[in-house]
Amino acid sequence: MQIITIVGRASGREQKLEVPGEDYSQNLLFWLRDQGVTIASSCDGDGVCKRCYIQNGWLTCQMTVGEFLIQEPSGRIEVGYL
């Protein structure tokens, strides 16, 4: 089981989330929200508002959990406003 670590740059807080294998195909934005992580988005995942960006300019609404873990094997997500 993989771990995703949410790092709030504003607060310095970290939250660790376990990712079961069956969740790899889920949209990252909606998966994070299901885990109780507040991720900004005014377009509800359509990719137009670009408010759900994390490090490297990635949009959480435009990738699955599995795609994120391939791009960022450490599982670290940095969010500026958290």
mmCIF file of the N, C-alpha and C atoms, coordinates in Angstrom:
data_MODEL
# 
_entry.id   MODEL 
# 
loop_
_atom_site.group_PDB 
_atom_site.id 
_atom_site.type_symbol 
_atom_site.label_atom_id 
_atom_site.label_alt_id 
_atom_site.label_comp_id 
_atom_site.label_asym_id 
_atom_site.label_entity_id 
_atom_site.label_seq_id 
_atom_site.pdbx_PDB_ins_code 
_atom_site.Cartn_x 
_atom_site.Cartn_y 
_atom_site.Cartn_z 
_atom_site.occupancy 
_atom_site.B_iso_or_equiv 
_atom_site.pdbx_formal_charge 
_atom_site.auth_seq_id 
_atom_site.auth_comp_id 
_atom_site.auth_asym_id 
_atom_site.auth_atom_id 
_atom_site.pdbx_PDB_model_num 
ATOM 1   N N  . MET A 1 1  ? 0.849   -1.183 0.000   1.00 0.00 ? 1  MET A N  1 
ATOM 2   C CA . MET A 1 1  ? 0.000   0.000  0.000   1.00 0.00 ? 1  MET A CA 1 
ATOM 3   C C  . MET A 1 1  ? 0.890   1.240  0.000   1.00 0.00 ? 1  MET A C  1 
ATOM 4   N N  . GLN A 1 2  ? 0.585   2.151  -0.875  1.00 0.00 ? 2  GLN A N  1 
ATOM 5   C CA . GLN A 1 2  ? 1.339   3.408  -1.030  1.00 0.00 ? 2  GLN A CA 1 
ATOM 6   C C  . GLN A 1 2  ? 0.795   4.460  -0.062  1.00 0.00 ? 2  GLN A C  1 
ATOM 7   N N  . ILE A 1 3  ? 1.645   5.431  0.282   1.00 0.00 ? 3  ILE A N  1 
ATOM 8   C CA . ILE A 1 3  ? 1.259   6.544  1.146   1.00 0.00 ? 3  ILE A CA 1 
ATOM 9   C C  . ILE A 1 3  ? 1.373   7.841  0.347   1.00 0.00 ? 3  ILE A C  1 
ATOM 10  N N  . ILE A 1 4  ? 0.353   8.684  0.434   1.00 0.00 ? 4  ILE A N  1 
ATOM 11  C CA . ILE A 1 4  ? 0.423   10.044 -0.103  1.00 0.00 ? 4  ILE A CA 1 
ATOM 12  C C  . ILE A 1 4  ? 0.509   10.976 1.093   1.00 0.00 ? 4  ILE A C  1 
ATOM 13  N N  . THR A 1 5  ? 1.479   11.890 1.045   1.00 0.00 ? 5  THR A N  1 
ATOM 14  C CA . THR A 1 5  ? 1.659   12.871 2.112   1.00 0.00 ? 5  THR A CA 1 
ATOM 15  C C  . THR A 1 5  ? 1.260   14.237 1.587   1.00 0.00 ? 5  THR A C  1 
ATOM 16  N N  . ILE A 1 6  ? 0.279   14.849 2.231   1.00 0.00 ? 6  ILE A N  1 
ATOM 17  C CA . ILE A 1 6  ? -0.171  16.193 1.875   1.00 0.00 ? 6  ILE A CA 1 
ATOM 18  C C  . ILE A 1 6  ? 0.607   17.173 2.737   1.00 0.00 ? 6  ILE A C  1 
ATOM 19  N N  . VAL A 1 7  ? 1.284   18.124 2.095   1.00 0.00 ? 7  VAL A N  1 
ATOM 20  C CA . VAL A 1 7  ? 2.062   19.131 2.818   1.00 0.00 ? 7  VAL A CA 1 
ATOM 21  C C  . VAL A 1 7  ? 1.456   20.498 2.541   1.00 0.00 ? 7  VAL A C  1 
ATOM 22  N N  . GLY A 1 8  ? 1.022   21.168 3.589   1.00 0.00 ? 8  GLY A N  1 
ATOM 23  C CA . GLY A 1 8  ? 0.509   22.530 3.468   1.00 0.00 ? 8  GLY A CA 1 
ATOM 24  C C  . GLY A 1 8  ? 1.661   23.508 3.595   1.00 0.00 ? 8  GLY A C  1 
ATOM 25  N N  . ARG A 1 9  ? 1.989   24.204 2.528   1.00 0.00 ? 9  ARG A N  1 
ATOM 26  C CA . ARG A 1 9  ? 3.106   25.166 2.581   1.00 0.00 ? 9  ARG A CA 1 
ATOM 27  C C  . ARG A 1 9  ? 2.810   26.325 3.521   1.00 0.00 ? 9  ARG A C  1 
ATOM 28  N N  . ALA A 1 10 ? 1.571   26.773 3.584   1.00 0.00 ? 10 ALA A N  1 
ATOM 29  C CA . ALA A 1 10 ? 1.218   27.906 4.446   1.00 0.00 ? 10 ALA A CA 1 
ATOM 30  C C  . ALA A 1 10 ? 1.297   27.537 5.925   1.00 0.00 ? 10 ALA A C  1 
ATOM 31  N N  . SER A 1 11 ? 0.857   26.340 6.270   1.00 0.00 ? 11 SER A N  1 
ATOM 32  C CA . SER A 1 11 ? 0.801   25.934 7.678   1.00 0.00 ? 11 SER A CA 1 
ATOM 33  C C  . SER A 1 11 ? 1.978   25.078 8.115   1.00 0.00 ? 11 SER A C  1 
ATOM 34  N N  . GLY A 1 12 ? 2.644   24.433 7.148   1.00 0.00 ? 12 GLY A N  1 
ATOM 35  C CA . GLY A 1 12 ? 3.719   23.511 7.486   1.00 0.00 ? 12 GLY A CA 1 
ATOM 36  C C  . GLY A 1 12 ? 3.218   22.158 7.979   1.00 0.00 ? 12 GLY A C  1 
ATOM 37  N N  . ARG A 1 13 ? 1.929   21.948 7.948   1.00 0.00 ? 13 ARG A N  1 
ATOM 38  C CA . ARG A 1 13 ? 1.344   20.689 8.420   1.00 0.00 ? 13 ARG A CA 1 
ATOM 39  C C  . ARG A 1 13 ? 1.435   19.605 7.358   1.00 0.00 ? 13 ARG A C  1 
ATOM 40  N N  . GLU A 1 14 ? 1.508   18.366 7.843   1.00 0.00 ? 14 GLU A N  1 
ATOM 41  C CA . GLU A 1 14 ? 1.530   17.203 6.967   1.00 0.00 ? 14 GLU A CA 1 
ATOM 42  C C  . GLU A 1 14 ? 0.417   16.249 7.365   1.00 0.00 ? 14 GLU A C  1 
ATOM 43  N N  . GLN A 1 15 ? -0.157  15.616 6.359   1.00 0.00 ? 15 GLN A N  1 
ATOM 44  C CA . GLN A 1 15 ? -1.177  14.595 6.580   1.00 0.00 ? 15 GLN A CA 1 
ATOM 45  C C  . GLN A 1 15 ? -0.827  13.406 5.699   1.00 0.00 ? 15 GLN A C  1 
ATOM 46  N N  . LYS A 1 16 ? -0.786  12.223 6.267   1.00 0.00 ? 16 LYS A N  1 
ATOM 47  C CA . LYS A 1 16 ? -0.467  11.019 5.513   1.00 0.00 ? 16 LYS A CA 1 
ATOM 48  C C  . LYS A 1 16 ? -1.741  10.230 5.242   1.00 0.00 ? 16 LYS A C  1 
ATOM 49  N N  . LEU A 1 17 ? -1.876  9.787  3.992   1.00 0.00 ? 17 LEU A N  1 
ATOM 50  C CA . LEU A 1 17 ? -3.054  9.035  3.564   1.00 0.00 ? 17 LEU A CA 1 
ATOM 51  C C  . LEU A 1 17 ? -2.611  7.723  2.933   1.00 0.00 ? 17 LEU A C  1 
ATOM 52  N N  . GLU A 1 18 ? -3.203  6.622  3.347   1.00 0.00 ? 18 GLU A N  1 
ATOM 53  C CA . GLU A 1 18 ? -2.923  5.330  2.728   1.00 0.00 ? 18 GLU A CA 1 
ATOM 54  C C  . GLU A 1 18 ? -3.746  5.198  1.452   1.00 0.00 ? 18 GLU A C  1 
ATOM 55  N N  . VAL A 1 19 ? -3.108  4.676  0.416   1.00 0.00 ? 19 VAL A N  1 
ATOM 56  C CA . VAL A 1 19 ? -3.781  4.520  -0.881  1.00 0.00 ? 19 VAL A CA 1 
ATOM 57  C C  . VAL A 1 19 ? -3.899  3.037  -1.201  1.00 0.00 ? 19 VAL A C  1 
ATOM 58  N N  . PRO A 1 20 ? -5.086  2.467  -1.070  1.00 0.00 ? 20 PRO A N  1 
ATOM 59  C CA . PRO A 1 20 ? -5.260  1.075  -1.477  1.00 0.00 ? 20 PRO A CA 1 
ATOM 60  C C  . PRO A 1 20 ? -5.131  0.946  -2.998  1.00 0.00 ? 20 PRO A C  1 
ATOM 61  N N  . GLY A 1 21 ? -4.662  -0.174 -3.461  1.00 0.00 ? 21 GLY A N  1 
ATOM 62  C CA . GLY A 1 21 ? -4.451  -0.399 -4.886  1.00 0.00 ? 21 GLY A CA 1 
ATOM 63  C C  . GLY A 1 21 ? -5.674  -0.147 -5.742  1.00 0.00 ? 21 GLY A C  1 
ATOM 64  N N  . GLU A 1 22 ? -6.853  -0.434 -5.207  1.00 0.00 ? 22 GLU A N  1 
ATOM 65  C CA . GLU A 1 22 ? -8.073  -0.252 -6.005  1.00 0.00 ? 22 GLU A CA 1 
ATOM 66  C C  . GLU A 1 22 ? -8.412  1.219  -6.230  1.00 0.00 ? 22 GLU A C  1 
ATOM 67  N N  . ASP A 1 23 ? -7.740  2.128  -5.520  1.00 0.00 ? 23 ASP A N  1 
ATOM 68  C CA . ASP A 1 23 ? -7.998  3.566  -5.686  1.00 0.00 ? 23 ASP A CA 1 
ATOM 69  C C  . ASP A 1 23 ? -7.111  4.225  -6.744  1.00 0.00 ? 23 ASP A C  1 
ATOM 70  N N  . TYR A 1 24 ? -6.157  3.498  -7.313  1.00 0.00 ? 24 TYR A N  1 
ATOM 71  C CA . TYR A 1 24 ? -5.212  4.087  -8.267  1.00 0.00 ? 24 TYR A CA 1 
ATOM 72  C C  . TYR A 1 24 ? -5.891  4.665  -9.501  1.00 0.00 ? 24 TYR A C  1 
ATOM 73  N N  . SER A 1 25 ? -7.029  4.141  -9.888  1.00 0.00 ? 25 SER A N  1 
ATOM 74  C CA . SER A 1 25 ? -7.697  4.615  -11.111 1.00 0.00 ? 25 SER A CA 1 
ATOM 75  C C  . SER A 1 25 ? -8.614  5.811  -10.853 1.00 0.00 ? 25 SER A C  1 
ATOM 76  N N  . GLN A 1 26 ? -8.764  6.218  -9.609  1.00 0.00 ? 26 GLN A N  1 
ATOM 77  C CA . GLN A 1 26 ? -9.645  7.344  -9.289  1.00 0.00 ? 26 GLN A CA 1 
ATOM 78  C C  . GLN A 1 26 ? -8.993  8.679  -9.625  1.00 0.00 ? 26 GLN A C  1 
ATOM 79  N N  . ASN A 1 27 ? -9.816  9.643  -9.973  1.00 0.00 ? 27 ASN A N  1 
ATOM 80  C CA . ASN A 1 27 ? -9.352  11.011 -10.208 1.00 0.00 ? 27 ASN A CA 1 
ATOM 81  C C  . ASN A 1 27 ? -8.751  11.545 -8.909  1.00 0.00 ? 27 ASN A C  1 
ATOM 82  N N  . LEU A 1 28 ? -7.558  12.135 -8.993  1.00 0.00 ? 28 LEU A N  1 
ATOM 83  C CA . LEU A 1 28 ? -6.842  12.585 -7.799  1.00 0.00 ? 28 LEU A CA 1 
ATOM 84  C C  . LEU A 1 28 ? -7.609  13.649 -7.024  1.00 0.00 ? 28 LEU A C  1 
ATOM 85  N N  . LEU A 1 29 ? -8.192  14.629 -7.720  1.00 0.00 ? 29 LEU A N  1 
ATOM 86  C CA . LEU A 1 29 ? -8.953  15.683 -7.044  1.00 0.00 ? 29 LEU A CA 1 
ATOM 87  C C  . LEU A 1 29 ? -10.076 15.095 -6.198  1.00 0.00 ? 29 LEU A C  1 
ATOM 88  N N  . PHE A 1 30 ? -10.877 14.233 -6.789  1.00 0.00 ? 30 PHE A N  1 
ATOM 89  C CA . PHE A 1 30 ? -12.026 13.677 -6.083  1.00 0.00 ? 30 PHE A CA 1 
ATOM 90  C C  . PHE A 1 30 ? -11.600 12.694 -5.001  1.00 0.00 ? 30 PHE A C  1 
ATOM 91  N N  . TRP A 1 31 ? -10.511 11.958 -5.240  1.00 0.00 ? 31 TRP A N  1 
ATOM 92  C CA . TRP A 1 31 ? -10.001 11.049 -4.213  1.00 0.00 ? 31 TRP A CA 1 
ATOM 93  C C  . TRP A 1 31 ? -9.540  11.834 -2.991  1.00 0.00 ? 31 TRP A C  1 
ATOM 94  N N  . LEU A 1 32 ? -8.795  12.929 -3.218  1.00 0.00 ? 32 LEU A N  1 
ATOM 95  C CA . LEU A 1 32 ? -8.341  13.753 -2.093  1.00 0.00 ? 32 LEU A CA 1 
ATOM 96  C C  . LEU A 1 32 ? -9.526  14.309 -1.317  1.00 0.00 ? 32 LEU A C  1 
ATOM 97  N N  . ARG A 1 33 ? -10.523 14.782 -2.013  1.00 0.00 ? 33 ARG A N  1 
ATOM 98  C CA . ARG A 1 33 ? -11.722 15.302 -1.339  1.00 0.00 ? 33 ARG A CA 1 
ATOM 99  C C  . ARG A 1 33 ? -12.416 14.203 -0.536  1.00 0.00 ? 33 ARG A C  1 
ATOM 100 N N  . ASP A 1 34 ? -12.479 12.999 -1.102  1.00 0.00 ? 34 ASP A N  1 
ATOM 101 C CA . ASP A 1 34 ? -13.087 11.876 -0.377  1.00 0.00 ? 34 ASP A CA 1 
ATOM 102 C C  . ASP A 1 34 ? -12.322 11.553 0.907   1.00 0.00 ? 34 ASP A C  1 
ATOM 103 N N  . GLN A 1 35 ? -11.026 11.879 0.917   1.00 0.00 ? 35 GLN A N  1 
ATOM 104 C CA . GLN A 1 35 ? -10.195 11.640 2.103   1.00 0.00 ? 35 GLN A CA 1 
ATOM 105 C C  . GLN A 1 35 ? -10.257 12.801 3.093   1.00 0.00 ? 35 GLN A C  1 
ATOM 106 N N  . GLY A 1 36 ? -11.036 13.832 2.774   1.00 0.00 ? 36 GLY A N  1 
ATOM 107 C CA . GLY A 1 36 ? -11.193 14.967 3.678   1.00 0.00 ? 36 GLY A CA 1 
ATOM 108 C C  . GLY A 1 36 ? -10.198 16.089 3.472   1.00 0.00 ? 36 GLY A C  1 
ATOM 109 N N  . VAL A 1 37 ? -9.459  16.055 2.350   1.00 0.00 ? 37 VAL A N  1 
ATOM 110 C CA . VAL A 1 37 ? -8.481  17.102 2.048   1.00 0.00 ? 37 VAL A CA 1 
ATOM 111 C C  . VAL A 1 37 ? -9.178  18.187 1.227   1.00 0.00 ? 37 VAL A C  1 
ATOM 112 N N  . THR A 1 38 ? -9.068  19.426 1.671   1.00 0.00 ? 38 THR A N  1 
ATOM 113 C CA . THR A 1 38 ? -9.686  20.548 0.968   1.00 0.00 ? 38 THR A CA 1 
ATOM 114 C C  . THR A 1 38 ? -8.801  20.967 -0.199  1.00 0.00 ? 38 THR A C  1 
ATOM 115 N N  . ILE A 1 39 ? -9.274  20.730 -1.404  1.00 0.00 ? 39 ILE A N  1 
ATOM 116 C CA . ILE A 1 39 ? -8.561  21.133 -2.615  1.00 0.00 ? 39 ILE A CA 1 
ATOM 117 C C  . ILE A 1 39 ? -9.464  22.112 -3.364  1.00 0.00 ? 39 ILE A C  1 
ATOM 118 N N  . ALA A 1 40 ? -8.933  23.282 -3.674  1.00 0.00 ? 40 ALA A N  1 
ATOM 119 C CA . ALA A 1 40 ? -9.718  24.317 -4.354  1.00 0.00 ? 40 ALA A CA 1 
ATOM 120 C C  . ALA A 1 40 ? -10.053 23.891 -5.783  1.00 0.00 ? 40 ALA A C  1 
ATOM 121 N N  . SER A 1 41 ? -11.250 24.227 -6.215  1.00 0.00 ? 41 SER A N  1 
ATOM 122 C CA . SER A 1 41 ? -11.676 24.010 -7.598  1.00 0.00 ? 41 SER A CA 1 
ATOM 123 C C  . SER A 1 41 ? -13.034 24.671 -7.776  1.00 0.00 ? 41 SER A C  1 
ATOM 124 N N  . SER A 1 42 ? -13.141 25.554 -8.755  1.00 0.00 ? 42 SER A N  1 
ATOM 125 C CA . SER A 1 42 ? -14.440 26.164 -9.033  1.00 0.00 ? 42 SER A CA 1 
ATOM 126 C C  . SER A 1 42 ? -15.075 25.587 -10.293 1.00 0.00 ? 42 SER A C  1 
ATOM 127 N N  . CYS A 1 43 ? -14.344 24.751 -11.028 1.00 0.00 ? 43 CYS A N  1 
ATOM 128 C CA . CYS A 1 43 ? -14.886 24.171 -12.262 1.00 0.00 ? 43 CYS A CA 1 
ATOM 129 C C  . CYS A 1 43 ? -15.310 22.716 -12.062 1.00 0.00 ? 43 CYS A C  1 
ATOM 130 N N  . ASP A 1 44 ? -15.231 22.236 -10.828 1.00 0.00 ? 44 ASP A N  1 
ATOM 131 C CA . ASP A 1 44 ? -15.628 20.875 -10.474 1.00 0.00 ? 44 ASP A CA 1 
ATOM 132 C C  . ASP A 1 44 ? -14.910 19.817 -11.309 1.00 0.00 ? 44 ASP A C  1 
ATOM 133 N N  . GLY A 1 45 ? -13.622 20.029 -11.520 1.00 0.00 ? 45 GLY A N  1 
ATOM 134 C CA . GLY A 1 45 ? -12.810 19.020 -12.175 1.00 0.00 ? 45 GLY A CA 1 
ATOM 135 C C  . GLY A 1 45 ? -12.745 19.081 -13.680 1.00 0.00 ? 45 GLY A C  1 
ATOM 136 N N  . ASP A 1 46 ? -13.216 20.163 -14.289 1.00 0.00 ? 46 ASP A N  1 
ATOM 137 C CA . ASP A 1 46 ? -13.174 20.279 -15.748 1.00 0.00 ? 46 ASP A CA 1 
ATOM 138 C C  . ASP A 1 46 ? -11.818 20.745 -16.275 1.00 0.00 ? 46 ASP A C  1 
ATOM 139 N N  . GLY A 1 47 ? -10.928 21.184 -15.399 1.00 0.00 ? 47 GLY A N  1 
ATOM 140 C CA . GLY A 1 47 ? -9.586  21.589 -15.812 1.00 0.00 ? 47 GLY A CA 1 
ATOM 141 C C  . GLY A 1 47 ? -9.473  23.003 -16.332 1.00 0.00 ? 47 GLY A C  1 
ATOM 142 N N  . VAL A 1 48 ? -10.501 23.825 -16.159 1.00 0.00 ? 48 VAL A N  1 
ATOM 143 C CA . VAL A 1 48 ? -10.446 25.176 -16.707 1.00 0.00 ? 48 VAL A CA 1 
ATOM 144 C C  . VAL A 1 48 ? -10.064 26.247 -15.683 1.00 0.00 ? 48 VAL A C  1 
ATOM 145 N N  . CYS A 1 49 ? -10.389 26.046 -14.419 1.00 0.00 ? 49 CYS A N  1 
ATOM 146 C CA . CYS A 1 49 ? -10.097 27.099 -13.428 1.00 0.00 ? 49 CYS A CA 1 
ATOM 147 C C  . CYS A 1 49 ? -8.649  27.046 -12.940 1.00 0.00 ? 49 CYS A C  1 
ATOM 148 N N  . LYS A 1 50 ? -8.042  25.877 -13.009 1.00 0.00 ? 50 LYS A N  1 
ATOM 149 C CA . LYS A 1 50 ? -6.642  25.666 -12.620 1.00 0.00 ? 50 LYS A CA 1 
ATOM 150 C C  . LYS A 1 50 ? -6.365  25.995 -11.150 1.00 0.00 ? 50 LYS A C  1 
ATOM 151 N N  . ARG A 1 51 ? -7.394  25.967 -10.312 1.00 0.00 ? 51 ARG A N  1 
ATOM 152 C CA . ARG A 1 51 ? -7.218  26.252 -8.885  1.00 0.00 ? 51 ARG A CA 1 
ATOM 153 C C  . ARG A 1 51 ? -6.736  25.032 -8.115  1.00 0.00 ? 51 ARG A C  1 
ATOM 154 N N  . CYS A 1 52 ? -6.831  23.851 -8.687  1.00 0.00 ? 52 CYS A N  1 
ATOM 155 C CA . CYS A 1 52 ? -6.459  22.625 -7.977  1.00 0.00 ? 52 CYS A CA 1 
ATOM 156 C C  . CYS A 1 52 ? -5.002  22.232 -8.215  1.00 0.00 ? 52 CYS A C  1 
ATOM 157 N N  . TYR A 1 53 ? -4.190  23.210 -8.628  1.00 0.00 ? 53 TYR A N  1 
ATOM 158 C CA . TYR A 1 53 ? -2.797  22.891 -8.943  1.00 0.00 ? 53 TYR A CA 1 
ATOM 159 C C  . TYR A 1 53 ? -2.006  22.561 -7.682  1.00 0.00 ? 53 TYR A C  1 
ATOM 160 N N  . ILE A 1 54 ? -1.024  21.687 -7.883  1.00 0.00 ? 54 ILE A N  1 
ATOM 161 C CA . ILE A 1 54 ? -0.075  21.327 -6.833  1.00 0.00 ? 54 ILE A CA 1 
ATOM 162 C C  . ILE A 1 54 ? 1.318   21.564 -7.411  1.00 0.00 ? 54 ILE A C  1 
ATOM 163 N N  . GLN A 1 55 ? 2.349   21.045 -6.780  1.00 0.00 ? 55 GLN A N  1 
ATOM 164 C CA . GLN A 1 55 ? 3.705   21.286 -7.270  1.00 0.00 ? 55 GLN A CA 1 
ATOM 165 C C  . GLN A 1 55 ? 3.847   20.903 -8.747  1.00 0.00 ? 55 GLN A C  1 
ATOM 166 N N  . ASN A 1 56 ? 4.817   21.498 -9.389  1.00 0.00 ? 56 ASN A N  1 
ATOM 167 C CA . ASN A 1 56 ? 5.111   21.279 -10.813 1.00 0.00 ? 56 ASN A CA 1 
ATOM 168 C C  . ASN A 1 56 ? 3.981   21.722 -11.735 1.00 0.00 ? 56 ASN A C  1 
ATOM 169 N N  . GLY A 1 57 ? 3.027   22.488 -11.220 1.00 0.00 ? 57 GLY A N  1 
ATOM 170 C CA . GLY A 1 57 ? 1.916   22.963 -12.033 1.00 0.00 ? 57 GLY A CA 1 
ATOM 171 C C  . GLY A 1 57 ? 0.900   21.899 -12.386 1.00 0.00 ? 57 GLY A C  1 
ATOM 172 N N  . TRP A 1 58 ? 0.989   20.733 -11.757 1.00 0.00 ? 58 TRP A N  1 
ATOM 173 C CA . TRP A 1 58 ? 0.042   19.662 -12.039 1.00 0.00 ? 58 TRP A CA 1 
ATOM 174 C C  . TRP A 1 58 ? -1.336  20.039 -11.528 1.00 0.00 ? 58 TRP A C  1 
ATOM 175 N N  . LEU A 1 59 ? -2.351  19.655 -12.275 1.00 0.00 ? 59 LEU A N  1 
ATOM 176 C CA . LEU A 1 59 ? -3.738  19.850 -11.853 1.00 0.00 ? 59 LEU A CA 1 
ATOM 177 C C  . LEU A 1 59 ? -4.263  18.517 -11.328 1.00 0.00 ? 59 LEU A C  1 
ATOM 178 N N  . THR A 1 60 ? -4.758  18.523 -10.100 1.00 0.00 ? 60 THR A N  1 
ATOM 179 C CA . THR A 1 60 ? -5.238  17.267 -9.519  1.00 0.00 ? 60 THR A CA 1 
ATOM 180 C C  . THR A 1 60 ? -6.448  16.712 -10.262 1.00 0.00 ? 60 THR A C  1 
ATOM 181 N N  . CYS A 1 61 ? -7.189  17.581 -10.951 1.00 0.00 ? 61 CYS A N  1 
ATOM 182 C CA . CYS A 1 61 ? -8.377  17.118 -11.675 1.00 0.00 ? 61 CYS A CA 1 
ATOM 183 C C  . CYS A 1 61 ? -8.021  16.440 -12.996 1.00 0.00 ? 61 CYS A C  1 
ATOM 184 N N  . GLN A 1 62 ? -6.777  16.555 -13.425 1.00 0.00 ? 62 GLN A N  1 
ATOM 185 C CA . GLN A 1 62 ? -6.379  16.037 -14.732 1.00 0.00 ? 62 GLN A CA 1 
ATOM 186 C C  . GLN A 1 62 ? -5.516  14.786 -14.641 1.00 0.00 ? 62 GLN A C  1 
ATOM 187 N N  . MET A 1 63 ? -5.455  14.170 -13.453 1.00 0.00 ? 63 MET A N  1 
ATOM 188 C CA . MET A 1 63 ? -4.660  12.953 -13.311 1.00 0.00 ? 63 MET A CA 1 
ATOM 189 C C  . MET A 1 63 ? -5.320  12.007 -12.317 1.00 0.00 ? 63 MET A C  1 
ATOM 190 N N  . THR A 1 64 ? -5.022  10.735 -12.483 1.00 0.00 ? 64 THR A N  1 
ATOM 191 C CA . THR A 1 64 ? -5.512  9.748  -11.526 1.00 0.00 ? 64 THR A CA 1 
ATOM 192 C C  . THR A 1 64 ? -4.518  9.644  -10.377 1.00 0.00 ? 64 THR A C  1 
ATOM 193 N N  . VAL A 1 65 ? -4.933  8.967  -9.334  1.00 0.00 ? 65 VAL A N  1 
ATOM 194 C CA . VAL A 1 65 ? -4.038  8.721  -8.200  1.00 0.00 ? 65 VAL A CA 1 
ATOM 195 C C  . VAL A 1 65 ? -2.808  7.958  -8.685  1.00 0.00 ? 65 VAL A C  1 
ATOM 196 N N  . GLY A 1 66 ? -3.007  6.943  -9.508  1.00 0.00 ? 66 GLY A N  1 
ATOM 197 C CA . GLY A 1 66 ? -1.897  6.150  -10.032 1.00 0.00 ? 66 GLY A CA 1 
ATOM 198 C C  . GLY A 1 66 ? -0.947  6.960  -10.898 1.00 0.00 ? 66 GLY A C  1 
ATOM 199 N N  . GLU A 1 67 ? -1.489  7.820  -11.762 1.00 0.00 ? 67 GLU A N  1 
ATOM 200 C CA . GLU A 1 67 ? -0.634  8.677  -12.599 1.00 0.00 ? 67 GLU A CA 1 
ATOM 201 C C  . GLU A 1 67 ? 0.201   9.613  -11.734 1.00 0.00 ? 67 GLU A C  1 
ATOM 202 N N  . PHE A 1 68 ? -0.411  10.153 -10.677 1.00 0.00 ? 68 PHE A N  1 
ATOM 203 C CA . PHE A 1 68 ? 0.346   11.015 -9.773  1.00 0.00 ? 68 PHE A CA 1 
ATOM 204 C C  . PHE A 1 68 ? 1.497   10.247 -9.142  1.00 0.00 ? 68 PHE A C  1 
ATOM 205 N N  . LEU A 1 69 ? 1.236   9.035  -8.673  1.00 0.00 ? 69 LEU A N  1 
ATOM 206 C CA . LEU A 1 69 ? 2.280   8.261  -7.994  1.00 0.00 ? 69 LEU A CA 1 
ATOM 207 C C  . LEU A 1 69 ? 3.401   7.847  -8.944  1.00 0.00 ? 69 LEU A C  1 
ATOM 208 N N  . ILE A 1 70 ? 3.110   7.722  -10.222 1.00 0.00 ? 70 ILE A N  1 
ATOM 209 C CA . ILE A 1 70 ? 4.172   7.460  -11.209 1.00 0.00 ? 70 ILE A CA 1 
ATOM 210 C C  . ILE A 1 70 ? 5.023   8.711  -11.385 1.00 0.00 ? 70 ILE A C  1 
ATOM 211 N N  . GLN A 1 71 ? 4.380   9.881  -11.490 1.00 0.00 ? 71 GLN A N  1 
ATOM 212 C CA . GLN A 1 71 ? 5.098   11.150 -11.677 1.00 0.00 ? 71 GLN A CA 1 
ATOM 213 C C  . GLN A 1 71 ? 5.853   11.577 -10.421 1.00 0.00 ? 71 GLN A C  1 
ATOM 214 N N  . GLU A 1 72 ? 5.305   11.244 -9.259  1.00 0.00 ? 72 GLU A N  1 
ATOM 215 C CA . GLU A 1 72 ? 5.884   11.664 -7.971  1.00 0.00 ? 72 GLU A CA 1 
ATOM 216 C C  . GLU A 1 72 ? 5.952   10.442 -7.050  1.00 0.00 ? 72 GLU A C  1 
ATOM 217 N N  . PRO A 1 73 ? 6.967   9.572  -7.269  1.00 0.00 ? 73 PRO A N  1 
ATOM 218 C CA . PRO A 1 73 ? 7.053   8.323  -6.505  1.00 0.00 ? 73 PRO A CA 1 
ATOM 219 C C  . PRO A 1 73 ? 7.111   8.508  -4.989  1.00 0.00 ? 73 PRO A C  1 
ATOM 220 N N  . SER A 1 74 ? 7.527   9.683  -4.529  1.00 0.00 ? 74 SER A N  1 
ATOM 221 C CA . SER A 1 74 ? 7.561   9.929  -3.079  1.00 0.00 ? 74 SER A CA 1 
ATOM 222 C C  . SER A 1 74 ? 6.152   10.055 -2.509  1.00 0.00 ? 74 SER A C  1 
ATOM 223 N N  . GLY A 1 75 ? 5.164   10.327 -3.374  1.00 0.00 ? 75 GLY A N  1 
ATOM 224 C CA . GLY A 1 75 ? 3.791   10.491 -2.925  1.00 0.00 ? 75 GLY A CA 1 
ATOM 225 C C  . GLY A 1 75 ? 3.525   11.819 -2.232  1.00 0.00 ? 75 GLY A C  1 
ATOM 226 N N  . ARG A 1 76 ? 4.426   12.754 -2.367  1.00 0.00 ? 76 ARG A N  1 
ATOM 227 C CA . ARG A 1 76 ? 4.317   14.049 -1.682  1.00 0.00 ? 76 ARG A CA 1 
ATOM 228 C C  . ARG A 1 76 ? 3.526   15.040 -2.534  1.00 0.00 ? 76 ARG A C  1 
ATOM 229 N N  . ILE A 1 77 ? 2.474   15.609 -1.947  1.00 0.00 ? 77 ILE A N  1 
ATOM 230 C CA . ILE A 1 77 ? 1.671   16.647 -2.591  1.00 0.00 ? 77 ILE A CA 1 
ATOM 231 C C  . ILE A 1 77 ? 1.845   17.926 -1.794  1.00 0.00 ? 77 ILE A C  1 
ATOM 232 N N  . GLU A 1 78 ? 2.292   18.990 -2.458  1.00 0.00 ? 78 GLU A N  1 
ATOM 233 C CA . GLU A 1 78 ? 2.466   20.284 -1.799  1.00 0.00 ? 78 GLU A CA 1 
ATOM 234 C C  . GLU A 1 78 ? 1.365   21.233 -2.262  1.00 0.00 ? 78 GLU A C  1 
ATOM 235 N N  . VAL A 1 79 ? 0.649   21.796 -1.276  1.00 0.00 ? 79 VAL A N  1 
ATOM 236 C CA . VAL A 1 79 ? -0.450  22.713 -1.568  1.00 0.00 ? 79 VAL A CA 1 
ATOM 237 C C  . VAL A 1 79 ? -0.142  24.033 -0.880  1.00 0.00 ? 79 VAL A C  1 
ATOM 238 N N  . GLY A 1 80 ? -0.042  25.103 -1.658  1.00 0.00 ? 80 GLY A N  1 
ATOM 239 C CA . GLY A 1 80 ? 0.383   26.398 -1.136  1.00 0.00 ? 80 GLY A CA 1 
ATOM 240 C C  . GLY A 1 80 ? -0.539  27.001 -0.106  1.00 0.00 ? 80 GLY A C  1 
ATOM 241 N N  . TYR A 1 81 ? -1.842  26.812 -0.243  1.00 0.00 ? 81 TYR A N  1 
ATOM 242 C CA . TYR A 1 81 ? -2.798  27.506 0.614   1.00 0.00 ? 81 TYR A CA 1 
ATOM 243 C C  . TYR A 1 81 ? -3.226  26.698 1.838   1.00 0.00 ? 81 TYR A C  1 
ATOM 244 N N  . LEU A 1 82 ? -2.723  25.487 1.994   1.00 0.00 ? 82 LEU A N  1 
ATOM 245 C CA . LEU A 1 82 ? -3.105  24.689 3.172   1.00 0.00 ? 82 LEU A CA 1 
ATOM 246 C C  . LEU A 1 82 ? -2.131  24.902 4.304   1.00 0.00 ? 82 LEU A C  1 
# 
